Amino acid sequence: MGAYQVKFPDAVAVSIRTRRAILKRMVTIVRNRIKPGIPKGETGNLRKGLITRVGSEGGYGAIKDVAPHAHLVEFGTQAHMT
């Protein structure tokens, strides 16, 4: 996967509305690139649980999976002895 480099002008010079719009689009692009790599499973809840958030002033963007078992897929579980 290639690296991305984005150069922003002075943040103060860009309106909050514009920053939020740009960041929302960027987070959506990243989410859409991540989504195909998430296992679908029987119900598809892990893939459907992927959500995006953008800060009120466009200062941050986040992608989170809210499926109840997402942490198990991301971090795994300890080894089981049988």
Residue pairs with C-beta under 8 A, 6 or more apart in sequence:
6 26
8 14
11 19
14 22
16 57
16 58
18 58
19 57
19 58
19 59
20 54
20 55
20 56
20 57
20 58
21 58
22 58
23 54
23 55
23 58
23 60
23 61
24 52
24 54
24 61
26 61
27 52
27 53
27 54
27 61
27 62
27 63
28 52
30 63
31 50
31 52
31 63
34 50
34 63
35 47
35 50
38 46
38 47
38 50
38 65
39 46
39 47
39 73
40 46
40 47
41 47
45 67
45 68
45 69
46 65
46 67
46 69
46 70
46 73
48 67
49 65
49 66
49 67
49 70
50 63
50 64
50 65
51 63
51 64
51 65
51 66
52 61
52 62
52 63
52 64
53 61
53 62
53 63
53 64
54 60
54 61
54 62
55 61
65 74
